[in-house]
């Protein structure tokens, strides 16, 4: 479900009046507070009486060392607007839906670019509102006179001094929860697990991505759907994660032919993703490997020579032993 990720609201100052039927380029930088996928941007305009129509195109970008938008568009959306004023001024908050998906990384600075194309203006007032820049830190509003090639900080006189500005806006997004854990070890539904199997292993399904897990919780037990939390805060960020069940209740060493169930929940700053339930079953007593080892050389006394294959192969539990008659 979408929620407000970043917002900058207050008593907006009329920074730039969109006077002509033309294109206007503005940008606003901000810091992502947690991993999220943007869903909409809401801007604030003021108008006098009459209709004002046009298009707002929003594109998100990474920023360079100067804080300016750089590289290709990460995600974008567009809105055809019609703002009709009934009083002077009338305030409008058009919402631009972001149609493409991109996961923003926590604590990383990005910028969205708003290209505003005015096609009709019936009054002398169509203004994009902004606030003094101390209302949003880090972040700043920028403008471009060459179609987004170069950017300058937007400056507006605030009382007696010139100060940088921030757009008045609301950024909505969906928290980028971590992916489910994958690649269980032992493999799911494995029915030939050794009695001394002591480690459970898994891989972060989002390892290396913006929404990778920061830690894991391990659930374990003997009954499907009724598992017990046996560990929380398992460290993340490694190629293969591991939890040892030696000494845990119902853990290793195991009896023959028992089944255990387990699950890994993945957590990051956006929340927790419940993992799939996995299971494994230990060997049955008297288990014989499906592919027995090669027959020993009957002429080699070091591997049991001097007797037939049948008399030199002994199965004890799940171990295959060779012996030599003397």
C-alpha positions in Angstrom: 0.0 0.0 0.0 1.3 3.4 -0.9 2.3 5.8 1.8 3.9 9.3 2.1 7.7 8.9 1.8 8.9 12.5 1.6 6.8 15.7 1.9 7.5 19.4 2.0 4.4 21.3 2.9 3.7 24.8 4.4 2.8 28.2 3.4 4.1 28.2 -0.2 5.7 31.2 -1.7 4.9 32.1 -5.3 8.4 31.5 -6.8 7.8 31.4 -10.5 4.8 32.5 -12.5 4.4 30.4 -15.7 3.6 33.4 -17.9 3.6 32.1 -21.4 2.4 29.1 -23.3 5.7 27.4 -23.0 7.8 24.6 -21.4 9.2 25.1 -17.9 11.8 22.8 -16.3 12.2 22.4 -12.5 13.9 19.8 -10.4 13.8 18.9 -6.7 16.4 16.8 -4.9 15.6 14.7 -1.8 17.0 11.9 0.3 15.2 8.5 0.3 14.5 7.6 4.0 14.1 3.9 3.3 13.9 1.6 0.3 10.8 2.4 -1.7 9.2 2.4 -5.2 7.7 5.8 -6.0 4.0 5.8 -7.0 3.0 9.4 -7.3 4.2 13.0 -7.0 1.8 15.8 -5.8 2.8 19.4 -6.7 1.0 22.6 -5.6 -0.1 25.4 -7.9 -1.9 28.6 -7.4 -4.1 30.3 -10.1 -6.5 33.2 -10.5 -9.9 32.7 -12.1 -10.1 30.9 -15.4 -8.8 27.6 -16.8 -5.2 26.6 -17.2 -4.3 23.5 -19.1 -1.1 21.6 -20.0 1.0 18.6 -19.2 3.3 17.7 -16.3 6.0 15.2 -17.0 7.9 13.7 -14.0 11.2 11.9 -14.3 13.4 10.6 -11.5 17.2 10.7 -11.7 20.3 10.1 -9.8 22.3 13.2 -8.9 25.9 14.1 -9.6 28.5 15.6 -7.2 26.8 19.0 -7.5 23.4 17.6 -6.7 22.1 18.1 -10.3 20.0 15.4 -12.1 22.2 13.1 -14.1 22.1 10.0 -16.3 19.0 8.4 -17.7 15.5 8.5 -16.3 15.0 5.9 -13.5 11.2 6.0 -13.6 8.6 8.5 -14.8 4.9 9.5 -15.1 2.8 12.1 -16.9 -0.4 14.1 -16.3 -2.5 16.3 -18.5 -3.9 19.0 -16.2 -6.7 21.4 -16.3 -6.7 23.8 -13.4 -9.7 26.1 -13.1 -9.6 29.0 -10.6 -12.7 30.2 -8.9 -11.1 32.7 -6.5 -7.9 34.6 -6.3 -5.9 32.6 -5.6 -7.2 29.1 -6.0 -4.8 26.3 -4.9 -4.5 23.0 -6.8 -2.6 19.8 -6.0 -2.4 17.6 -9.1 -1.1 14.1 -8.5 1.2 12.6 -11.2 1.2 8.8 -11.2 4.5 7.2 -11.7 3.9 4.5 -14.3 7.3 2.7 -14.3 9.0 1.0 -11.4 12.3 1.6 -9.7 13.5 0.8 -6.2 15.2 3.7 -4.5 18.0 3.0 -2.0 17.9 4.1 1.6 19.8 7.3 2.5 20.6 8.0 -1.2 19.9 11.4 -2.8 17.8 11.5 -6.0 16.0 14.2 -7.9 12.7 14.4 -9.7 12.4 16.7 -12.8 9.1 18.3 -13.5 8.7 19.5 -17.1 5.6 21.7 -17.1 4.1 22.4 -20.6 1.5 25.2 -20.5 -0.9 25.0 -23.5 -3.5 27.5 -22.3 -3.6 30.2 -19.7 -6.7 32.3 -19.2 -5.5 34.5 -16.3 -2.4 36.3 -15.3 -1.5 33.8 -12.5 -0.3 30.2 -12.8 2.4 29.6 -10.2 4.3 26.6 -8.9 4.6 27.0 -5.1 7.8 26.4 -3.1 9.2 27.0 0.4 12.5 28.2 1.8 15.1 25.4 1.6 15.5 25.1 5.3 12.2 23.2 5.3 13.7 20.1 3.6 17.2 18.9 4.4 18.9 17.6 2.3 17.3 18.8 -0.8 17.0 21.8 -3.1 14.9 23.1 -5.9 16.5 23.8 -9.3 15.5 25.2 -12.7 16.8 24.8 -16.2 16.6 27.3 -19.1 18.0 24.8 -21.6 15.6 21.8 -21.4 17.4 20.1 -18.5 20.9 20.2 -19.8 22.2 22.5 -17.0 20.7 23.4 -13.7 20.8 26.4 -11.3 19.5 26.6 -7.7 16.1 28.4 -7.5 16.5 31.5 -5.4 13.6 33.6 -4.0 13.7 36.6 -1.7 12.5 35.6 1.7 11.8 38.7 3.8 15.1 40.6 3.4 17.5 38.0 2.0 17.8 35.7 -1.0 17.4 32.1 -0.1 17.3 28.8 -2.0 13.9 27.1 -2.3 12.3 23.7 -2.1 9.2 22.7 -4.1 6.0 22.2 -2.1 5.4 18.6 -2.8 4.3 15.2 -1.5 6.1 12.0 -2.7 4.1 8.8 -2.4 5.7 5.4 -2.6 5.4 1.7 -1.7 7.9 0.4 0.8 10.4 -1.9 -0.9 10.2 -4.9 1.3 13.0 -7.5 1.0 12.7 -10.5 -1.3 12.0 -13.9 0.1 15.0 -16.1 1.1 15.9 -18.7 -1.5 18.1 -21.7 -2.1 17.5 -23.6 1.1 20.0 -26.1 2.4 19.1 -28.9 2.9 17.1 -28.6 -0.2 13.3 -28.4 0.3 11.6 -31.8 0.8 14.9 -33.6 0.9 14.3 -37.1 2.3 17.9 -38.3 2.8 19.4 -35.8 5.3 22.1 -37.2 7.5 21.5 -37.6 11.2 24.3 -35.2 12.1 23.1 -32.4 9.7 23.7 -29.3 11.9 23.4 -26.3 9.5 20.6 -24.6 7.8 21.6 -22.3 4.9 19.9 -19.9 2.6 20.5 -17.0 0.2 18.9 -13.5 0.3 16.6 -13.3 -2.7 17.5 -9.6 -3.0 21.2 -9.7 -2.3 22.9 -6.7 -3.8 19.7 -4.9 -4.6 18.3 -1.8 -3.0 15.8 -3.8 -1.0 18.2 -6.5 0.3 17.6 -7.7 3.8 19.4 -6.2 6.8 18.8 -9.3 9.0 16.8 -12.6 9.1 14.7 -14.5 11.6 14.8 -18.3 11.7 11.7 -20.3 12.5 12.0 -24.0 13.1 9.9 -26.9 14.4 8.3 -30.3 14.0 4.8 -29.2 12.9 4.1 -27.5 9.6 2.5 -24.1 10.0 3.4 -23.9 13.8 7.0 -23.0 13.8 9.0 -21.5 16.7 11.2 -18.5 16.4 14.7 -19.8 17.3 16.8 -16.9 16.2 16.3 -13.2 15.3 18.8 -10.7 14.1 20.7 -13.1 11.9 23.3 -11.0 10.0 22.7 -10.4 6.3 24.9 -9.2 3.4 26.8 -12.4 2.7 26.6 -14.8 -0.2 25.2 -17.7 1.9 23.6 -17.3 5.3 23.9 -20.0 8.0 22.2 -21.0 11.2 23.3 -24.0 13.3 20.5 -26.2 14.8 22.9 -28.3 16.9 21.6 -28.2 20.4 18.3 -26.4 19.4 15.2 -28.2 20.6 14.3 -30.9 18.1 17.6 -30.1 16.4 20.6 -32.1 15.4 21.7 -34.8 16.1 18.5 -36.4 14.8 16.7 -39.7 15.0 16.0 -41.7 11.9 13.1 -40.8 9.7 12.1 -37.5 11.3 10.8 -34.5 9.5 11.7 -30.9 10.4 10.1 -27.7 9.0 11.8 -24.3 8.9 11.3 -20.8 7.5 13.4 -17.6 7.0 11.8 -14.2 7.3 13.7 -11.3 5.7 13.7 -7.8 7.2 14.9 -4.4 6.1 14.0 -0.8 7.1 10.8 -1.0 5.0 9.5 -4.1 6.9 9.5 -7.9 6.9 8.8 -10.4 4.2 7.6 -13.8 5.4 9.5 -16.6 3.7 8.3 -19.9 2.3 8.1 -22.9 4.6 10.7 -25.6 3.8 11.1 -29.1 5.2 13.6 -32.0 5.2 13.4 -35.6 6.4 16.3 -37.7 7.8 17.4 -41.1 6.6 15.5 -44.2 7.4 17.3 -46.9 9.4 18.8 -49.4 7.1 19.0 -46.9 4.2 21.2 -48.0 1.3 22.5 -45.3 -1.0 20.8 -45.4 -4.4 24.2 -45.6 -6.1 26.5 -47.9 -4.1 30.2 -47.4 -4.4 32.2 -49.5 -6.9 32.9 -53.1 -6.1 36.2 -53.4 -4.3 39.1 -55.2 -6.1 39.0 -58.8 -4.8 42.8 -59.0 -5.3 43.6 -55.9 -3.2 43.9 -57.0 0.4 43.7 -53.3 1.5 40.1 -52.9 0.4 38.8 -56.3 1.4 40.2 -58.7 -1.1 39.9 -62.4 -0.5 36.1 -62.8 -0.3 33.1 -62.2 -2.5 31.5 -58.8 -2.9 28.4 -59.9 -1.0 30.4 -60.9 2.1 32.5 -57.7 2.0 29.7 -55.2 1.9 28.0 -54.3 5.2 25.3 -51.7 5.7 25.0 -50.3 9.2 22.3 -47.7 9.5 23.1 -45.3 6.6 26.8 -46.1 6.5 28.3 -48.5 3.9 31.3 -50.4 5.2 33.7 -52.9 3.6 35.4 -55.6 5.7 37.9 -58.3 5.1 37.5 -61.8 6.5 40.6 -63.2 8.1 
